[in-house]
Amino acid sequence: MFATYLRTLREERGLSQRNVAKDLCSRSYLSLIETGKRMPSAVFLVDLADKLGGPTDILVGEYIRDPNVSMNQVITLASLLALKGRSAATLEALSAARARVIDSPYRLDYLALADETQGDMHFTESQFRTALRCYRRALRRYRKTTSRPLKLARALFKVGNTSIKLGKYWIARVVLTHGYRLISSLEPGSVDHPSGKIHDLHLRIVQSLGHVLLHRRDFASASVLYSTARDYWQENGIEPPAAILLGEGLTGLGNERLQQGRVILQKVLLLSSDPIEQTTSLNYLSIIHRLQGRWKEAEALLSEALDILRKSNVTQYPHAIQNELARCFLATGRYDEAARCLDDIEQNTRSETNVHPALLVESYLLRGRLCSLQGMRQQASEILDLASRITGVSRNMRRLILLEKLRTVTDSDSPLVHQLIDDLETELQVGGW
């Protein structure tokens, strides 16, 4: 019995009920649990296990086998254990859950939820292929039930988001588009559709689908997505999140509607107090100025972004902003400052383990451009070769690497040739390389 084992475990650790209950619950409530008169929730059990310290897998096992513990609590426990990185205990809880639902009328619903929870565990461990299999199995089961549309939309989001991680953008687009239509059709505020959960999932789907559309350079569809998403939030009496406005501003750059993009991004600066959103807006605004040849204004905005990050103690290295700053220095002939900026990027890249491949390639391209401008063409060629070996970047990025190689080997002094290369580069750029 769970209650008996809990008491035995506490006594083995030499802890009184008062010691264990401190900052957790009342001593009387703990006594009721140990005498079997109360069964703790999954959330409370995880906190209790942390308080007892040491190995608690047997305690978890006793809990999930107790007939008084509901199926929802077992699956909730599995989800909490997955977040803590306890894979073995998570799989044990899910196995117990699957065994208990054989004769349940809600068998498919519970099995789908167990599959989804297992997918979450694998996703947290970056095992994206295994996670995708679990999410797809959950999605198939949800479709066979009369489950709430919110669960179906959540499963669609997870399949789409995991597909992005695996580079399967076409699948992600189809699945996330379905999820977006479904979540947008739900009426927030009912018992089945709590406003907080609806709005949170809506935003996450928009962000993932927007990422797919921008990656595929489908600016027209992305513009429609962000504008309809903005209308959705406004119709529900809520100010659109900064993430949606940022996406809409970025599509303005891709569609060459720079003035529209500037207005939206300036609105984000006024509304948001989040340092990441503020610096992202400043970065995009600097790109607008850069595309218009206003390099000093672009540099000022990037410097402001760096100041915000320093004051807010954000630990994430501003790789994208530093790349843009190096580009400004190169364009204005300040090669020493560009070199220092790129050296700083290189030093920080060595200590980071999750640098986005596109940002890394961009830094190599800028370093290659610097070497080429300083007459070190052989060194520039070697750097660009390194850039071409980086995996996980878009086809467009690979075209830009080839274009930079062409710039490096071109001996022509004809302004027309270099202008054509510059025009090709601008055509391929979307808010950067």
C-alpha positions as a printed Julia matrix, in Angstrom:
433×3 Matrix{Float64}:
   0.0    0.0     0.0
   1.17   3.51   -0.83
   0.32   4.92    2.62
   2.27   2.22    4.47
   5.33   2.56    2.26
   5.33   6.37    2.58
   5.42   6.13    6.37
   8.15   3.48    6.26
  10.25   5.57    3.86
   9.92   8.68    6.05
  10.97   6.79    9.17
  13.92   5.19    7.36
  15.13   8.68    6.48
  14.89   9.7    10.13
  12.35  12.45    9.45
   9.39  13.45   11.58
   6.01  14.33   10.1
   6.66  17.94   11.12
   9.98  18.02    9.21
   8.45  16.63    6.03
   5.32  18.77    6.2
   7.22  22.04    6.71
   6.65  24.43    3.77
   4.7   21.65    2.04
   1.44  20.99    3.89
   0.03  20.72    7.41
   1.21  17.89    9.65
  -2.38  16.69   10.02
  -2.77  16.39    6.23
   0.43  14.33    5.99
  -0.9   12.11    8.79
  -4.12  11.52    6.82
  -2.06  10.45    3.79
   0.07   8.05    5.87
  -3.03   6.43    7.38
  -4.62   5.95    3.96
  -7.46   8.4     4.55
  -6.29  10.78    1.83
  -4.6   10.19   -1.51
  -2.26  13.01   -2.62
  -2.42  14.52   -6.09
   0.36  13.81   -8.59
   1.73  17.35   -8.16
   1.85  16.95   -4.38
   3.52  13.53   -4.69
   6.38  14.94   -6.79
   6.95  17.71   -4.23
   6.77  15.14   -1.43
   9.31  12.86   -3.14
  11.7   15.82   -3.55
  11.29  16.62    0.16
  12.08  13.05    1.23
  15.18  13.02   -0.97
  17.11  10.03   -2.2
  15.69   7.3    -4.48
  11.88   7.45   -4.52
  11.09   5.22   -7.52
   9.46   2.6    -5.29
   7.24   5.32   -3.77
   6.18   6.37   -7.26
   5.57   2.72   -8.17
   3.35   2.2    -5.11
   1.39   5.34   -6.0
   0.61   4.4    -9.6
  -0.43   0.86   -8.58
  -2.83   2.08   -5.89
  -6.43   1.54   -7.11
  -7.52   4.79   -5.43
  -5.36   6.86   -7.8
  -7.27   8.03  -10.89
  -6.06   7.55  -14.45
  -5.7   11.32  -14.89
  -3.43  11.49  -11.84
  -1.21   8.67  -13.15
  -0.75  10.4   -16.51
  -0.24  13.78  -14.81
   2.48  12.14  -12.69
   4.12  10.74  -15.83
   4.12  14.22  -17.36
   5.73  15.77  -14.26
   8.38  13.04  -14.13
   9.16  13.61  -17.81
   9.79  17.3   -17.12
  12.26  16.29  -14.41
  14.12  14.04  -16.85
  13.21  10.8   -15.05
  12.6    8.68  -18.14
  12.45   5.26  -16.46
   9.84   6.38  -13.9
   7.89   8.15  -16.67
   7.71   5.0   -18.81
   6.71   2.92  -15.77
   3.84   5.3   -15.02
   2.7    5.28  -18.65
   2.89   1.48  -18.77
   0.71   1.29  -15.66
  -1.74   3.75  -17.21
  -2.04   1.74  -20.43
  -2.58  -1.49  -18.49
  -5.42   0.04  -16.46
  -7.51   1.3   -19.39
  -8.12  -2.0   -21.17
 -11.8   -2.14  -20.16
 -12.41   1.61  -19.88
 -15.01   3.24  -22.19
 -12.52   6.12  -22.56
  -9.7    3.76  -23.55
  -8.7    5.62  -26.74
  -8.7    9.01  -24.99
  -6.39   7.76  -22.23
  -4.12   5.9   -24.65
  -3.84   9.03  -26.8
  -2.95  11.11  -23.73
  -0.33   8.52  -22.7
   1.18   8.61  -26.21
   1.25  12.41  -26.12
   2.97  12.4   -22.73
   5.58   9.92  -23.95
   6.13  12.15  -26.98
   6.73  15.1   -24.64
   9.38  13.09  -22.81
  11.23  12.2   -26.03
  10.9   15.78  -27.32
  12.5   17.12  -24.09
  15.36  14.66  -24.65
  15.73  15.91  -28.28
  14.7   12.48  -29.62
  12.53  14.12  -32.25
  11.92  11.11  -34.51
  10.66   9.0   -31.62
   8.63  11.95  -30.34
   7.02  12.39  -33.76
   5.96   8.73  -33.83
   4.33   9.11  -30.41
   2.55  12.34  -31.38
   1.27  10.82  -34.64
  -0.08   7.81  -32.75
  -1.8   10.16  -30.29
  -3.27  12.18  -33.17
  -4.7    9.06  -34.85
  -6.34   8.02  -31.59
  -7.77  11.47  -30.87
  -9.35  11.48  -34.33
 -11.16   8.2   -33.54
 -12.73   9.6   -30.38
 -15.24  12.3   -29.53
 -12.56  14.08  -27.53
 -12.51  17.82  -27.18
 -11.24  19.76  -30.22
  -8.68  21.43  -27.96
  -6.85  18.11  -27.5
  -6.89  17.49  -31.24
  -5.52  20.98  -31.94
  -2.78  20.43  -29.33
  -1.77  17.13  -30.96
  -1.7   18.79  -34.4
   0.59  21.5   -33.01
   2.98  18.95  -31.52
   3.16  16.92  -34.75
   3.8   20.11  -36.72
   6.35  21.54  -34.31
   8.31  18.28  -34.16
   8.23  18.05  -37.97
   9.95  21.46  -38.05
  12.71  20.1   -35.8
  13.24  17.31  -38.34
  13.23  19.69  -41.32
   9.91  18.32  -42.66
   8.5   21.72  -43.49
   5.84  20.61  -45.96
   4.29  18.19  -43.44
   4.53  20.89  -40.77
   2.72  23.38  -42.99
  -0.21  21.04  -43.71
  -0.63  19.9   -40.1
  -0.21  23.35  -38.53
  -2.63  24.93  -41.02
  -5.24  22.37  -39.93
  -4.43  23.12  -36.28
  -4.69  26.88  -36.87
  -8.12  26.57  -38.47
  -9.33  24.34  -35.65
  -8.04  26.51  -32.77
  -9.38  29.67  -34.44
 -12.86  28.13  -34.64
 -13.12  27.42  -30.9
 -15.03  29.79  -28.66
 -12.83  30.74  -25.69
 -14.34  30.89  -22.21
 -16.44  27.71  -22.05
 -15.81  24.81  -19.67
 -14.36  22.68  -22.49
 -12.35  25.57  -23.93
 -10.72  27.67  -21.16
  -9.61  31.04  -22.51
  -6.05  30.74  -21.2
  -5.42  27.37  -22.87
  -7.06  28.42  -26.14
  -5.07  31.65  -26.41
  -1.78  30.02  -25.42
  -2.15  27.25  -28.02
  -3.32  29.73  -30.67
  -0.15  31.79  -30.21
   2.13  28.75  -30.32
   0.53  27.47  -33.52
   0.8   30.91  -35.17
   4.49  31.15  -34.24
   5.31  27.69  -35.61
   3.25  28.07  -38.79
   4.71  31.55  -39.35
   8.21  30.09  -39.01
   7.39  27.5   -41.71
   5.94  30.07  -44.11
   8.87  32.46  -43.68
  11.34  29.6   -44.08
   9.69  28.76  -47.42
   9.66  32.48  -48.35
   5.87  32.46  -48.7
   5.48  36.05  -47.51
   1.97  36.45  -48.89
   0.63  33.51  -46.82
   2.63  34.63  -43.77
   1.17  38.12  -44.05
  -2.37  36.69  -44.17
  -1.6   34.44  -41.19
  -0.3   37.23  -38.95
  -3.02  39.71  -39.91
  -5.85  37.19  -39.28
  -4.18  36.18  -36.01
  -4.03  39.85  -34.97
  -7.73  40.22  -35.83
  -8.55  37.1   -33.77
  -6.98  38.57  -30.63
  -8.59  41.95  -31.14
 -12.02  40.37  -31.66
 -11.58  38.66  -28.29
 -10.84  42.02  -26.68
  -7.13  41.34  -26.13
  -4.12  43.27  -27.36
  -2.25  41.03  -29.85
   0.93  39.52  -28.36
   4.21  41.09  -29.41
   5.24  37.82  -31.1
   2.41  38.19  -33.63
   3.25  41.82  -34.3
   6.91  40.9   -34.73
   5.95  38.29  -37.3
   3.76  40.77  -39.12
   6.58  43.3   -39.14
   8.99  40.72  -40.55
   6.6   39.81  -43.38
   6.56  43.53  -44.21
  10.3   43.27  -44.87
   9.85  40.22  -47.09
   7.06  41.89  -49.05
   9.14  45.09  -49.33
   6.46  46.98  -47.4
   9.11  48.61  -45.27
   6.99  51.5   -44.0
   4.28  49.11  -42.82
   6.89  46.93  -41.14
   8.42  49.95  -39.41
   5.07  51.06  -37.97
   4.28  47.59  -36.59
   7.73  47.11  -35.07
   7.64  50.53  -33.41
   4.3   49.51  -31.88
   5.96  46.42  -30.4
   8.57  48.65  -28.75
   5.81  50.71  -27.15
   3.75  47.73  -25.94
   6.36  45.2   -24.86
   8.47  45.23  -21.71
  10.16  41.94  -22.57
  13.86  42.56  -23.38
  13.99  39.78  -26.0
  10.96  41.17  -27.85
  12.34  44.7   -27.62
  15.76  43.75  -28.98
  14.2   41.63  -31.75
  12.11  44.65  -32.8
  15.17  46.9   -32.78
  17.07  44.33  -34.84
  14.31  44.2   -37.47
  14.07  48.0   -37.51
  17.82  48.19  -38.1
  17.39  45.86  -41.08
  14.79  48.25  -42.55
  17.28  51.12  -42.24
  20.04  48.93  -43.66
  17.94  48.01  -46.7
  17.41  51.74  -47.26
  21.15  52.43  -46.99
  20.85  54.28  -43.67
  23.74  52.56  -41.94
  24.24  55.04  -39.07
  20.59  54.76  -38.0
  20.84  50.97  -38.21
  23.98  50.95  -36.05
  22.31  53.2   -33.44
  19.35  50.81  -33.14
  21.64  47.81  -32.75
  23.65  49.58  -30.04
  20.39  50.35  -28.22
  19.44  46.66  -28.44
  22.75  45.61  -26.9
  22.29  48.15  -24.07
  18.87  46.69  -23.27
  20.32  43.18  -23.09
  23.16  44.3   -20.82
  20.8   46.09  -18.42
  18.36  43.17  -18.29
  21.1   40.62  -17.56
  19.95  38.33  -20.38
  22.44  35.47  -20.58
  21.67  34.47  -24.18
  24.38  35.77  -26.5
  22.96  38.29  -29.05
  24.4   36.49  -32.08
  21.94  37.95  -34.62
  22.48  41.53  -33.39
  26.26  41.18  -33.43
  26.09  39.84  -36.99
  24.09  42.88  -38.07
  26.5   45.21  -36.27
  29.47  43.61  -38.07
  27.6   44.11  -41.36
  27.22  47.82  -40.57
  30.94  48.16  -39.86
  31.81  46.41  -43.13
  29.47  48.62  -45.17
  30.96  51.79  -43.72
  34.59  50.68  -44.2
  35.38  50.22  -40.49
  37.18  46.93  -40.92
  38.97  46.91  -37.56
  35.69  47.29  -35.68
  34.11  44.6   -37.87
  37.02  42.27  -37.06
  36.66  42.88  -33.31
  32.93  42.22  -33.53
  33.44  38.97  -35.44
  36.2   37.9   -33.03
  33.76  38.4   -30.15
  31.16  36.3   -31.99
  33.68  33.53  -32.61
  34.8   33.48  -28.98
  31.22  33.2   -27.7
  30.29  30.6   -30.31
  32.93  28.25  -28.92
  31.25  28.22  -25.52
  27.71  27.79  -26.89
  26.29  24.4   -27.8
  23.02  25.37  -29.51
  23.93  28.13  -31.97
  21.46  28.22  -34.86
  23.2   27.02  -38.04
  21.92  30.03  -40.04
  23.52  32.47  -37.58
  26.77  30.52  -37.71
  26.83  30.57  -41.52
  26.06  34.29  -41.49
  29.09  34.93  -39.28
  31.29  32.92  -41.66
  29.94  34.89  -44.62
  30.75  38.18  -42.92
  34.24  36.95  -41.97
  34.78  35.84  -45.58
  33.6   39.24  -46.83
  36.02  41.0   -44.47
  38.96  38.89  -45.67
  38.0   39.49  -49.3
  37.79  43.26  -48.79
  41.23  43.22  -47.18
  42.69  41.35  -50.15
  43.02  37.98  -48.35
  41.11  35.98  -50.94
  42.65  32.6   -50.14
  41.68  32.92  -46.5
  38.2   34.1   -47.53
  37.79  31.03  -49.72
  38.79  28.71  -46.86
  36.27  30.35  -44.51
  33.49  30.0   -47.08
  34.37  26.33  -47.52
  33.83  25.9   -43.78
  30.46  27.64  -44.1
  29.39  25.29  -46.89
  29.97  22.26  -44.62
  27.49  23.41  -41.99
  24.3   21.34  -42.09
  20.74  22.29  -41.18
  20.53  25.51  -43.23
  18.06  26.49  -45.93
  18.61  26.21  -49.68
  18.58  29.99  -49.81
  21.49  30.16  -47.38
  23.47  27.77  -49.55
  22.84  30.02  -52.55
  24.22  32.94  -50.57
  27.39  30.97  -49.77
  27.86  30.29  -53.5
  27.2   33.95  -54.24
  29.85  35.03  -51.73
  32.3   32.56  -53.28
  31.57  34.15  -56.66
  32.28  37.58  -55.17
  35.58  36.3   -53.78
  36.88  34.85  -57.07
  35.67  37.71  -59.27
  38.64  39.78  -60.4
  36.62  42.21  -62.48
  36.83  45.85  -61.49
  33.63  46.59  -63.39
  31.09  48.29  -61.09
  28.34  46.59  -63.1
  29.53  43.08  -62.18
  29.68  43.87  -58.48
  26.32  45.65  -58.67
  24.76  42.53  -60.18
  26.19  40.39  -57.35
  24.88  42.88  -54.77
  21.43  42.83  -56.4
  21.35  39.04  -56.35
  22.3   39.05  -52.68
  19.57  41.56  -51.81
  17.03  39.44  -53.71
  17.93  36.39  -51.62
  18.01  38.17  -48.27
  15.11  38.05  -45.85
  15.95  40.19  -42.88
  19.54  39.1   -43.12
  21.42  36.59  -45.27
